[in-house]
């Protein structure tokens, strides 16, 4: 019989459980941020299954960085749009 490989999402859940004691000691706002890190990793589950890494935390943190960069890019675009609007309406 073949060996069953756990899914990436299950691996993320296991990694999140490993961080439980750390999370418990955080302030509520920081707990939410830690939870978002693991949520971001789940968003990249398809790509995460393709990496042959025994260190799931690497995939979790890279996925998080990619999501954060996406948010930064979106914020930069918003700021740029607002600057353009302000310049157009300035006397």
C-alpha positions in Angstrom: 0.0 0.0 0.0 1.2 3.5 -0.8 2.0 6.2 1.7 -0.6 8.9 2.1 0.8 12.4 1.9 -1.1 15.0 3.9 -2.5 18.0 2.1 -0.9 21.4 2.2 -3.9 22.8 4.1 -3.5 20.1 6.7 0.2 20.9 7.0 -0.7 24.6 7.5 -3.2 23.6 10.2 -0.5 21.5 11.9 2.0 24.4 11.7 -0.6 26.8 13.1 -1.3 24.4 16.0 2.5 24.3 16.7 2.3 28.1 17.2 -0.6 27.8 19.6 1.3 28.7 22.8 3.0 31.6 21.2 -0.4 32.9 19.9 -2.0 32.5 23.4 0.5 35.0 24.9 0.0 37.7 22.2 -2.2 40.7 22.6 -5.6 40.3 20.7 -4.6 42.5 17.8 -1.4 40.5 17.3 -3.3 37.2 17.5 -5.4 38.4 14.6 -2.3 39.2 12.6 -0.8 35.8 13.3 -4.1 34.2 12.2 -3.9 36.2 9.0 -0.4 34.8 8.3 -1.8 31.3 8.2 -4.9 32.5 6.2 -2.5 33.9 3.6 -0.7 30.6 3.4 -4.0 28.8 2.8 -4.6 31.2 -0.1 -1.5 29.8 -1.8 -2.3 26.2 -1.1 -2.1 25.2 -4.8 1.4 26.5 -5.1 2.3 25.2 -1.6 1.6 21.6 -2.7 4.2 22.0 -5.4 7.1 22.7 -3.1 9.0 19.7 -1.9 10.0 21.2 1.5 10.0 19.6 4.8 9.8 23.1 6.3 6.1 24.1 6.0 6.9 27.3 7.9 9.0 28.5 4.9 6.0 28.2 2.6 3.7 29.8 5.2 6.0 32.9 5.5 6.8 33.2 1.8 3.0 33.1 1.1 2.4 35.7 3.7 5.1 38.0 2.2 3.6 37.7 -1.2 0.2 38.6 0.1 1.6 41.5 2.0 3.4 42.8 -1.1 0.2 42.5 -3.0 -1.5 44.7 -0.3 1.4 47.2 -0.4 1.1 47.4 -4.2 -2.7 48.0 -3.9 -2.1 50.7 -1.3 0.5 52.4 -3.5 -1.9 52.5 -6.4 -4.6 54.0 -4.2 -2.2 56.7 -3.0 -1.2 57.4 -6.5 -4.8 57.7 -7.6 -5.6 60.0 -4.8 -2.6 62.2 -5.6 -3.7 62.4 -9.2 -7.2 63.4 -8.1 -5.9 66.0 -5.7 -3.6 67.5 -8.3 -6.5 67.7 -10.8 -8.8 69.6 -8.4 -6.1 71.8 -6.9 -6.4 75.5 -7.9 
